[in-house]
């Protein structure tokens, strides 16, 4: 330090005044005392938010080394995701950080909560099974109806394809006796073939699977470790037993084999009888315009098709 063009040695004492400032006392041999108070700078903490929610910092400012606590409050339908340091060079640990040597800007990021909507039918798996069975039966009847209509179209081709198609649609439902015979043939022989062909194939599959018990023990253990949830839990519990799992696999195999054989060999035989009943009923009583009108009132699609006859 230079004083009056002389070099003077001084002693300096520094102490904290308890208010965030440092007090310097300087003296030298001439009993002159210099006092200076050095105040540390205060840095501002700014918190912004992105998404739905609000955030804040406490305290909102501080000197170097001050601990800051962050808080985030999501809006309805949002959740807090993370803190991001925009500027200030600090590291956030948990929900807080320590002030450094510059102003700090923190961003709170919120994200929308995604909700999964699951719709179940009353009655659980039983209701679903009944619905699938009914749907399958209807699809089967419609498939035979289409084949029969095609046969009638070829028979009445001189009347035009549109009129022959309309007559074929009326024929299938007009004659109750023929309809009952056809439905009995379709489902009766279908169930019979399922019992005979599917049963035989399932029994053979069960005997083959019985030679590999270790495989089903391993698979059953997998079902036991992953019990599923909701309506599937009961199915997983059943399949967690090796013997039950083997039976289920044999039944599934039998049904699959029956489906192939039935479609390739049995269904054509059934269709022959259904088509014969259908054609005989139509030849005895060809549908008239009055029959068309009856079906028009019950089926808008049929009514639209009949418009092409005009």
C-alpha positions as a printed Julia matrix, in Angstrom:
310×3 Matrix{Float64}:
   0.0     0.0     0.0
   1.32    3.46   -0.87
   0.74    6.32    1.57
   2.34    9.8     1.34
   4.8     8.43   -1.25
   6.06    5.95    1.31
   5.85    2.21    1.52
   4.01    1.3     4.7
   3.44   -2.18    6.09
  -0.07   -2.7     7.43
  -1.9    -5.51    9.16
  -5.41   -6.51    7.96
  -8.15   -8.24    9.94
 -11.19   -9.68    8.14
 -14.32  -10.84    9.94
 -17.94  -11.61    9.13
 -20.33   -9.03   10.46
 -23.18  -11.59   10.54
 -25.16   -9.88    7.8
 -23.58  -11.44    4.73
 -20.78   -8.84    4.56
 -17.05   -8.91    5.33
 -15.48   -6.21    7.55
 -11.88   -5.21    6.83
  -9.77   -3.4     9.5
  -6.37   -2.13    8.35
  -3.77   -0.36   10.55
  -0.07    0.51   10.42
   2.62    1.86   12.7
   1.43    5.44   12.4
  -1.78    4.47   14.21
  -3.83    5.34   11.18
  -6.76    2.92   10.72
  -8.58    2.24    7.45
 -11.95    0.55    7.57
 -13.79   -0.89    4.6
 -16.87   -3.09    4.4
 -17.06   -5.56    1.49
 -20.59   -6.85    0.75
 -20.99  -10.09   -1.28
 -23.24   -9.72   -4.32
 -26.76  -11.13   -4.18
 -27.87  -13.28   -7.11
 -31.46  -13.53   -8.31
 -33.26  -16.87   -8.8
 -35.86  -16.95  -11.58
 -38.16  -19.94  -12.04
 -40.26  -20.39  -15.2
 -42.63  -23.22  -16.14
 -43.36  -25.19  -19.29
 -46.68  -27.04  -19.61
 -49.48  -26.97  -17.07
 -48.33  -25.91  -13.63
 -46.52  -23.33  -11.53
 -43.14  -23.36   -9.81
 -41.2   -21.21   -7.32
 -37.89  -20.92   -5.46
 -37.34  -20.16   -1.77
 -35.57  -17.88   -1.15
 -35.85  -16.03   -4.45
 -32.28  -14.65   -4.17
 -29.08  -15.28   -2.27
 -25.34  -14.89   -2.06
 -22.83  -17.53   -3.04
 -23.36  -20.74   -1.09
 -27.01  -20.04   -0.24
 -29.25  -23.14   -0.38
 -32.33  -22.78   -2.6
 -35.42  -25.0    -2.36
 -37.56  -25.49   -5.46
 -41.25  -26.43   -5.48
 -43.55  -27.4    -8.35
 -47.36  -27.56   -8.41
 -48.9   -29.35  -11.45
 -52.23  -28.18  -12.85
 -55.13  -30.61  -13.16
 -54.38  -33.21  -15.82
 -50.59  -32.61  -15.65
 -47.67  -34.0   -13.68
 -44.21  -32.66  -12.93
 -41.48  -34.18  -15.12
 -38.15  -32.46  -14.42
 -36.14  -29.34  -13.55
 -34.01  -27.78  -16.28
 -31.16  -25.31  -15.67
 -31.53  -22.57  -18.27
 -28.57  -20.51  -17.0
 -26.51  -20.05  -13.86
 -24.26  -23.1   -13.96
 -25.78  -24.85  -10.93
 -26.52  -28.54  -10.36
 -29.94  -29.48   -9.04
 -30.08  -32.34   -6.59
 -33.58  -33.45   -5.7
 -35.52  -30.21   -5.41
 -32.73  -27.84   -4.5
 -29.34  -26.36   -5.36
 -26.65  -24.03   -4.04
 -26.16  -20.52   -5.42
 -22.93  -19.95   -7.31
 -21.53  -16.69   -8.65
 -24.22  -15.59  -11.1
 -27.95  -15.21  -11.5
 -29.85  -18.46  -12.0
 -32.79  -19.29  -14.26
 -34.59  -22.61  -13.7
 -37.38  -24.12  -15.78
 -39.99  -26.52  -14.37
 -41.3   -28.91  -17.03
 -44.81  -30.39  -16.72
 -46.38  -33.01  -19.0
 -49.97  -33.99  -19.66
 -51.17  -37.2   -18.05
 -52.32  -39.81  -20.58
 -55.32  -41.87  -19.53
 -56.05  -45.34  -20.88
 -59.76  -46.07  -21.37
 -60.81  -49.71  -21.18
 -64.34  -50.73  -22.11
 -65.56  -54.1   -20.89
 -68.9   -55.76  -21.41
 -71.04  -56.82  -18.49
 -70.57  -60.49  -17.82
 -66.79  -60.5   -18.42
 -65.36  -63.39  -20.43
 -68.69  -65.23  -20.42
 -70.39  -62.34  -22.23
 -67.56  -62.11  -24.73
 -67.69  -65.85  -25.39
 -71.46  -65.77  -25.98
 -71.07  -62.78  -28.31
 -68.34  -64.52  -30.3
 -70.42  -67.7   -30.58
 -73.49  -65.83  -31.84
 -71.37  -63.83  -34.29
 -69.74  -67.0   -35.59
 -73.13  -68.69  -36.08
 -74.49  -65.7   -38.01
 -71.41  -65.58  -40.22
 -71.8   -69.29  -40.97
 -75.44  -68.87  -42.01
 -74.6   -65.83  -44.15
 -71.82  -67.78  -45.91
 -74.26  -70.55  -46.87
 -76.83  -67.94  -47.9
 -74.34  -66.37  -50.29
 -73.53  -69.75  -51.85
 -77.22  -70.6   -52.24
 -78.01  -67.21  -53.77
 -75.22  -67.74  -56.25
 -76.74  -71.06  -57.26
 -80.17  -69.46  -57.74
 -78.64  -66.64  -59.81
 -77.23  -69.22  -62.23
 -80.59  -71.0   -62.35
 -82.54  -67.78  -63.07
 -79.89  -66.02  -65.15
 -82.35  -65.32  -67.98
 -84.28  -63.03  -65.59
 -81.23  -60.84  -64.99
 -78.66  -60.95  -62.22
 -80.3   -58.27  -60.05
 -83.75  -59.88  -60.01
 -82.27  -63.35  -59.49
 -80.24  -62.04  -56.54
 -83.32  -60.47  -54.96
 -85.27  -63.71  -55.43
 -82.43  -65.67  -53.85
 -82.39  -63.46  -50.76
 -86.15  -63.87  -50.31
 -86.03  -67.63  -50.84
 -83.62  -68.32  -47.98
 -85.99  -66.87  -45.37
 -89.42  -67.22  -47.03
 -89.93  -70.94  -46.61
 -89.74  -71.7   -42.9
 -89.65  -75.46  -43.33
 -86.77  -75.34  -45.78
 -84.95  -72.83  -43.57
 -85.3   -75.09  -40.53
 -84.02  -78.07  -42.49
 -81.07  -76.08  -43.76
 -80.13  -74.71  -40.33
 -80.4   -78.2   -38.84
 -78.15  -79.57  -41.55
 -75.61  -76.76  -41.21
 -75.2   -76.83  -37.43
 -76.06  -80.48  -36.83
 -73.5   -81.85  -39.25
 -71.06  -79.16  -38.25
 -71.2   -80.2   -34.59
 -71.04  -83.85  -35.54
 -67.91  -83.32  -37.6
 -66.41  -81.3   -34.76
 -67.01  -84.12  -32.29
 -65.72  -86.83  -34.59
 -62.87  -85.14  -36.44
 -61.91  -82.6   -33.79
 -62.26  -85.13  -30.99
 -60.08  -87.68  -32.77
 -57.44  -85.08  -33.65
 -57.46  -83.71  -30.09
 -57.06  -87.19  -28.58
 -54.11  -87.97  -30.85
 -52.54  -84.61  -29.99
 -53.02  -85.29  -26.26
 -51.28  -88.66  -26.55
 -48.38  -87.04  -28.41
 -48.1   -84.15  -25.93
 -48.06  -86.67  -23.09
 -44.65  -87.85  -24.25
 -43.19  -84.4   -23.52
 -44.31  -83.56  -19.96
 -41.25  -81.39  -19.24
 -42.29  -78.95  -21.96
 -45.68  -78.33  -20.34
 -44.17  -78.09  -16.87
 -41.94  -75.29  -18.14
 -44.78  -73.51  -19.95
 -47.07  -73.82  -16.94
 -44.37  -72.26  -14.76
 -44.28  -69.28  -17.12
 -48.03  -68.77  -16.71
 -47.62  -69.05  -12.94
 -44.9   -66.36  -12.92
 -47.03  -64.04  -15.06
 -50.55  -64.38  -13.64
 -52.06  -61.73  -15.91
 -54.61  -59.2   -14.71
 -58.34  -58.59  -14.67
 -60.44  -61.08  -16.6
 -57.32  -62.91  -17.85
 -56.19  -63.87  -14.35
 -58.52  -66.88  -14.13
 -57.34  -68.2   -17.51
 -53.69  -67.86  -16.44
 -54.42  -69.68  -13.2
 -55.96  -72.59  -15.13
 -53.04  -72.76  -17.56
 -50.51  -72.67  -14.72
 -51.22  -76.38  -14.11
 -49.28  -78.66  -16.5
 -52.13  -81.2   -16.89
 -54.71  -78.51  -17.68
 -52.33  -76.78  -20.07
 -51.77  -80.05  -21.94
 -55.53  -80.58  -22.31
 -56.01  -77.0   -23.54
 -53.23  -77.42  -26.11
 -54.73  -80.71  -27.32
 -58.19  -79.13  -27.66
 -56.79  -76.15  -29.59
 -54.9   -78.49  -31.91
 -58.01  -80.62  -32.48
 -60.12  -77.57  -33.34
 -57.47  -76.27  -35.75
 -57.24  -79.61  -37.57
 -61.05  -79.93  -37.64
 -61.37  -76.45  -39.16
 -59.1   -77.39  -42.07
 -60.69  -80.78  -42.75
 -64.23  -79.49  -42.3
 -63.71  -76.6   -44.74
 -62.06  -78.81  -47.36
 -64.25  -81.95  -47.24
 -67.29  -81.71  -44.94
 -68.63  -78.26  -45.8
 -69.03  -79.0   -49.54
 -71.08  -82.08  -48.62
 -73.28  -80.0   -46.29
 -73.64  -77.27  -48.9
 -74.91  -79.81  -51.46
 -77.85  -80.75  -49.25
 -78.57  -77.14  -48.25
 -78.51  -75.99  -51.85
 -80.85  -78.83  -52.91
 -83.42  -77.87  -50.26
 -83.08  -74.24  -51.23
 -83.53  -74.82  -54.95
 -86.49  -77.16  -54.48
 -88.29  -74.58  -52.34
 -87.65  -71.88  -54.93
 -88.84  -73.97  -57.86
 -92.1   -74.77  -56.07
 -92.8   -71.13  -55.19
 -90.82  -68.5   -57.08
 -90.74  -65.22  -55.09
 -93.22  -62.61  -56.26
 -93.32  -58.83  -56.03
 -95.36  -59.15  -52.82
 -92.5   -61.12  -51.26
 -90.09  -58.38  -52.27
 -92.21  -55.75  -50.55
 -92.24  -57.72  -47.3
 -88.45  -57.95  -47.19
 -88.02  -54.33  -48.29
 -89.71  -53.14  -45.11
 -87.27  -55.12  -42.99
 -84.01  -54.52  -44.83
 -82.98  -51.09  -46.19
 -80.11  -52.69  -48.13
 -82.51  -55.08  -49.84
 -84.8   -52.17  -50.66
 -81.88  -50.3   -52.23
 -81.0   -53.38  -54.31
 -84.6   -53.7   -55.51
 -84.52  -50.12  -56.76
 -82.32  -51.33  -59.61
 -85.22  -53.46  -60.85
 -87.28  -50.38  -61.7
